[in-house]
């Protein structure tokens, strides 16, 4: 468990990912897709091509992966894990970390003592944990990393839905309609997104959408946490139209034209200072 939530907003920029951790993520990626190019790995792991090439060489010599022209492939030749199309939680939470913390703090400021809320798993919503520790709430979340943090560091009542663990994304997902979610009711649902634009709130995988829509049905308001780099971005799938979004929390680098467009859809837009 990464305890970076315990740090203050004045911390220095996040350190580069540790070599051991990065190489484990390379193994995880290859177990899912069997092959990955150097370029793809640099994008997924937020590292330089030189770093990825060194990792591949070292891991190949240790017999952990097979080095091939332009990338690497898994040793076993068979997929060993279920795969969802979503970036790694460990990589995502190091991007624009300081701004995400301010967005998360603003999100928590919407909560009152004793509220029942729903938090969808993700790097932006994980940042809420530090500030949720100061309250006593009833929280349903499909993020097992956030649930673990809150149970260790707060007096919040935390519930998890049933389902399978997706370690790389840090979440629990269920393919079944009945997973205890239907027994919970929350005043607000907080979630991040890979993109927010004219078509609505984007998502990267149908299984994620199915799980998130079950959560959304149990809440009164939808609150989207999206830093300015996510605004105007598109993805393969639409989670919901803009008309179903109640509040958007973003940062001051957001395009004013996009903000006006969201507000024209009766979305309350809350803006924090961008500091990354």
N, C-alpha and C positions, 0 to 999 in steps of 0.2 A: 504494500500500500504506500503510495506516494503521499507524504504529509505536507506537500507544498501549500495546502490550504491554511496551515497555521502561520504562514509568513505574513508580513504586513505589506501594505500597498507600496511601501518605499523600498521594497527589495530590489536587488539588481535584476537585470534581465535573466531569464531562465538559462541555466547552463546547457550546453549541447547534450544530447542524449548519450548515455554511457554506452561504450562499445559493446559490452555484454548484452545489454538490453536491446540495442539496435540489431545485433546479430540474431537474437532470439526472434525478433519480429520478422527478420528475413526468412527464417525457417518457417514461421507461421504463415507468411504470405505464400511461400512455395508449397506448403502442405495444402493450401487452398487451391492454388491455380497451376501447380506443377512447374510453370516457367514464369520468369519475370526478367524483363530487360533492365539494364543498368539505369536507363532513363526513367523507367517506371518506378524503380526502387528509390531513386533520388527524390521523386515527387511525393511518394507515399511516406517516406521517412524524413523528409525535410533535411536532407544531407547532400553533400557535394558528390559529384561523380567520382572524384578521386577517393573519397572516403568509402563509398560503396564498392569500388573496385578492390580496394585493400581488404575490405571485409570478405568479399567473395573469394579472394585468393587465400586468405587465412582459413576460412571455413572449408574450402575445398581441400586444402592440405590436411585438415583434421578429419576429412571424410564425412563432414556434416551435409554438404551439398555437392553438386557437380558444376564445375565451372565450364561454361560454353561460350562461344563467340557472342559477344554483346550482352551477356547476362549470366543467369544461373538457372538450374533446374533442381527439383527435389530428387533425392536418392531413390526413394521407393517406387516412384512412377505411378502411384495411385493417390487419389485424394483421400485424406484421412479425416477431414472435418467438414461439417456443413459450412456453407459460405453465404454471407450476405454482403451486398455491395455497399460498404460503408468504410470510411477511413478509420484508422486506428485511433482509439481513445488516447493512448499515450502520446501519439504524435500531435493530435489536435489540441490537446490542452497546453502545449508549449507555444502555440501561435497566438500572438497578440494577447498574452496572458494578463498584462496589467489592465488593458481596456476591458477584457472579459470580466475581470474581477469587479470593476466599477459597474458594469452592466448587471452582474449578479447581485451586487449590493443593492442596486436600485430595485431589482426584482423583489428581493426579500423585504424591502421597505413597504411593499404593497400588502404584506402579511400582518395580521394582528394576532396577539396572544390567543391561543386556543383554536385557531383556524384549522380547517381540514383542507389540505392542498394535495395536488398531484404533480409530480416532477418526472418528466421524461428523461431518460438517460442521455448524456452527451457531455462534451467538455465544458460548454458554457454553463449548463445547469449544475454541473459538479462544483463549479466555483461558488455556488450559493451556500454550500455546506458551512463555510467559515462563518457566515453571517446568520445562518439558521441556528447555530449553536447558542445564540443569545436568546432564543425564544423557546416556547414549549408548544409545539404544533402536532397535529396528526398528519403524517406524511405517507402517501403511497408513492413508491418509485420503482421503476424497473431497472434502475441503476444499482447493481450490487456494490460497486465501489463507493457510491454516495451513501448507500445504506450502511455499509461498514463504517465509514467515517463518522456518520451521525450517531450510531449506536455507541461508538467509543468515546465521543467527545461532546455529547449533548444529552438532554433529557427528553428529546422529542420522541413521540411514539411513531415508530417506523414500520411500515408493512411492505411486503414484496408480493408481486403476483406469482403464480406458478408458471413454469416453463423451463426451457433449456438455457444454459449459460453460454453466452458468446463472449469468450474471454477477451478477444482482441478489442471489441467495442465496449466491454465492461457492462453489458446489459443482459437482462433475462427476457426472452421472447417465447411466446406460446403460439402454436398453430391452431389451438383449440379455442372454441368460443367461450367455454367455461374455464376460467383460470383464477377465480376469486376477485377479479377486477370488478365484476358486477355487484359485489357486496359493499363497495366503497362509494362515497360521495364527497366531492371536493368543491370548494368555492372557486378555485382557480387551478388551471393546468399550465405549467411552465415547460417550454420546450425550445430547443435550438433548431436550426434548419441549415441545410447546405445552400439554400437560396430562397429569396423572397422577391417576387416580381409580379407583373400584371396578371399572371395566371394563378397566383396564389402562393401557398407555402409548399416548397419543394421537399422531396425526400428521395433517397437513393435506392430504396429496395421495397418491393411489395410486402414482404414479411414485416418490415418495420412499420409500414403504413397500417397494416392490419392490426398490429399490436397497439399502435398509437391512437387509432380511431376508437378502439375499445376504451382506452383511457379517457379520450375526449368526451365520449358519451356520458361519462360519470361526473362531468364538471359543468360549471356555469359560465366561466370566462376562460378564454384562451389567451395566454400571454406568450409572445414570441421574443426570445433573446437572440439577437442577430447583430453582430458588429457590421460596420459599414461595408466591409468587403463582401458580405453575403447579399447585399441589396442589389436587385437587378439581375442576379445570377439565376440560371436555369439548371434543372436536373432532369432525370429521366421520368420522374413520377411526381404527381401532385397529391399532397396530403389533404389539403382543403383549399377552397377559394378564399380570396381576401375578405369576403363578406362574413366569414366565420371567425376572423381574428378580431379580438377586442383591444388588445394593447400590444404595441411593439416597443421594445427597448433597444436602442442602438447608440451609436456614438457620433460625435460632432463632425467626423469626416464624411458623413452620409451626404449624398447628392440632394440638395434642396428640392429639386424637381421630383425626385422619387418620394421624398417626405410628403410633399403636397399631394402626390397621387395616392399615397396610403391614407392620408387624412381625409381625402375626398371619399374614401370608402368607409368613413366613420370609424377609423382606427385611431385610438389615442396613441400618439407617438411621444415617448419619453427619451430624452437625449442626454447622455453623459459625455464628459470630456474625453477625447481620444488622447492617450498618452504613450502609445507604443510607437 
